Amino acid sequence: MILCIGNLLTPAQVSRIRSELDAGQFEDGRKTAGWHARLVKNNEQMASGSDRAQALRAEVEAALTGHPVFQMAVRARKMTPIIFSRYHDGMTYGNHVDDPVMGRGENRIRTDISFTLFLDDPESYDGGELVTDTTAGEQSYKLPAGSAVVYPSSTLHRVEPVTRGQRRVAIGWIQSTIRDPAQREVLFDLDTARRQIFEREGKTAEFDLLTKSLANLQRFWAEI
């Protein structure tokens, strides 16, 4: 399941984050790439150790994990520290698949889900589309600032070259309590349906049955 989620950040948050990024220190993005991804990665990433970077990561993580659609889609168990990436002047990231395991020691996680949260208005730069290679063909994403695309980390993907302006995004990876993407999609559909019933009709018998099925499927499939 590939899902686009709008309005994860407010316009005020996006504006403030962009200002903080303008004042931040960036370094070569190949520093965090796997050995083969370094061959096709050409971008910059905000230095992770500064107080500014840590505050921005905390703000964005809170916005993501507090959003109900994001919660329903990912069912997070663990999340990597968020990375702020910047592309300009022909920068790109060629076809690659994300590392299956990231981090070290107790911080190691299996990467089930990847996300890209767009921070610049699509009209402000040319190129920079996130392109995923799926069984239905290539799909291109260039979302409004404050919106995110969430997709399985097993997906082959790339970022097209930026030819005007700059493309800034927040990216990260999640280990889900539900490893299988097909199972996550079933749970997402059930959760969506029961919430729609509740909004339309309140706590009905049908809502209770869907809630029971949703809870019990999670008991069957969850890895804690």
PyMOL commands that set and color helices and strands:
alter all, ss='L'
color gray80, all
select helices_A, chain A and resi 11-23+29-32+37-39+51-65+68-74+105-107+122-124+181-201+205-221
alter helices_A, ss='H'
color red, helices_A
select strands_A, chain A and resi 3-5+26-28+41-42+44-46+76-79+83-88+92-96+101-102+109-110+113-118+126-127+130-134+137-141+148-152+156-159+162-164+166-176
alter strands_A, ss='S'
color yellow, strands_A
deselect
rebuild
show_as cartoon
